Amino acid sequence: MAESDILFKTFVVRNVLPICAIIIGLYILKRNKKKVNGIVSAYLLNRFVPSANKATKREKEKLFAELFDQQRGIDSDLMILEIGAGGGANFEFYPPNSAITCLDPNRYFNEYLLENSKKYGVHVKFLKGFAEKMDDLESDIFDAVVCTFVLCTVDTTKSLQEVRRVLKPGGKFYFLEHVAAEKGSFLSCIQRLLNPVWRRILGGCQIIKDSGESVKMAGFSNTHITPFSGKFPFVFVVRPLCMGIATK
Ligand SMILES: C[S@@+](CC[C@H](N)C(=O)[O-])C[C@H]1O[C@@H](n2cnc3c(N)ncnc32)[C@H](O)[C@@H]1O
């Protein structure tokens, strides 16, 4: 083979082929952006859950203890709706045999939900949808609605209206969320500076919302809120936290 042919072949293999592969890869990624995003965020969130649960275990156990009281008061399985359920981070805190409807816009959590439902002995149904518009769900059907680390992302007013609609009279809304730091504090300044970028990168999550206050204003008959400092691994801006129970 002539030297010029060898040089040409080497040039193609070393330069043209990798560039073509990158262009094709980027094109495929662009066409499937939503799918890739869904798969990657489901995977990453699922990996993050054990450390998040470790950091909030004591509080979650306290918060969800009332689910067991609710379960004791009825003959059938407890009907729970979890909004923004992710991969089922809270299943380990639920009474066994709870019937959980998991509402989330990301269908790629389904695989993790099934895995965790088997692990913790709960019955799970996945529903693709948004907290702001739960059209597929009838009014007054759930004993409990749960959300953890979701109110930071959704339209709080619309979502809480929907939560009240689907709860049975006397049903309870359990929540645990990160909230804005005290106004005027150093952390509050950092949160305000970071929020626009944070929101863009992390799927709409905001670190300057006071979700506890929003629940108080949402028209429940009774709301108990417990603030706590919360120490998330690596993420010092995602604090303080609050948890609570609001009764319809
Ligand atoms: C930070 S993750 C929390 C997941 C889980 N609750 C936990 O504690 O690990 C936020 C979840 O809310 C979901 N989400 C985002 N926008 C939503 C919306 N408008 N309605 C319901 N869920 C939403 C996301 O897909 C994701 O599963």
The ligand as a Tripos MOL2 file, in Angstrom:
@<TRIPOS>MOLECULE
LIG
   27    29     1     0     0
SMALL
NO_CHARGES

@<TRIPOS>ATOM
      1 C1        -36.0570   15.3620   45.0320 C.3       1 LIG1
      2 S1        -37.0830   14.1270   44.3630 S.3       1 LIG1
      3 C2        -37.7690   13.4030   45.8520 C.3       1 LIG1
      4 C3        -38.1560   11.9650   45.6690 C.3       1 LIG1
      5 C4        -38.6500   11.2580   46.9420 C.3       1 LIG1
      6 N1        -39.8910   11.8150   47.3920 N.3       1 LIG1
      7 C5        -37.6090   11.2850   48.0280 C.2       1 LIG1
      8 O1        -37.8830   11.7790   49.1320 O.co2     1 LIG1
      9 O2        -36.4960   10.7790   47.7790 O.co2     1 LIG1
     10 C6        -38.4290   15.0030   43.6610 C.3       1 LIG1
     11 C7        -39.4320   14.0880   43.0040 C.3       1 LIG1
     12 O3        -40.5480   14.8830   42.5670 O.3       1 LIG1
     13 C8        -40.9060   14.5050   41.2510 C.3       1 LIG1
     14 N2        -41.5980   15.6470   40.6170 N.ar      1 LIG1
     15 C9        -41.0680   16.6600   39.9190 C.ar      1 LIG1
     16 N3        -42.0460   17.5080   39.5010 N.ar      1 LIG1
     17 C10       -43.2160   16.9830   39.9470 C.ar      1 LIG1
     18 C11       -44.5890   17.3650   39.8330 C.ar      1 LIG1
     19 N4        -44.9240   18.4830   39.1940 N.pl3     1 LIG1
     20 N5        -45.5210   16.5900   40.4050 N.ar      1 LIG1
     21 C12       -45.1770   15.4620   41.0790 C.ar      1 LIG1
     22 N6        -43.8980   15.0480   41.2310 N.ar      1 LIG1
     23 C13       -42.9360   15.7990   40.6720 C.ar      1 LIG1
     24 C14       -39.5800   14.1120   40.6120 C.3       1 LIG1
     25 O4        -39.7500   13.2860   39.4830 O.3       1 LIG1
     26 C15       -38.9000   13.3830   41.7600 C.3       1 LIG1
     27 O5        -39.2740   12.0410   41.8250 O.3       1 LIG1
@<TRIPOS>BOND
     1     1     2 1
     2     2     3 1
     3     2    10 1
     4     3     4 1
     5     4     5 1
     6     5     6 1
     7     5     7 1
     8     7     8 2
     9     7     9 1
    10    10    11 1
    11    11    12 1
    12    11    26 1
    13    12    13 1
    14    13    14 1
    15    13    24 1
    16    14    15 ar
    17    14    23 ar
    18    15    16 ar
    19    16    17 ar
    20    17    18 ar
    21    17    23 ar
    22    18    19 1
    23    18    20 ar
    24    20    21 ar
    25    21    22 ar
    26    22    23 ar
    27    24    25 1
    28    24    26 1
    29    26    27 1
@<TRIPOS>SUBSTRUCTURE
     1 LIG1         1 GROUP 0 **** ****
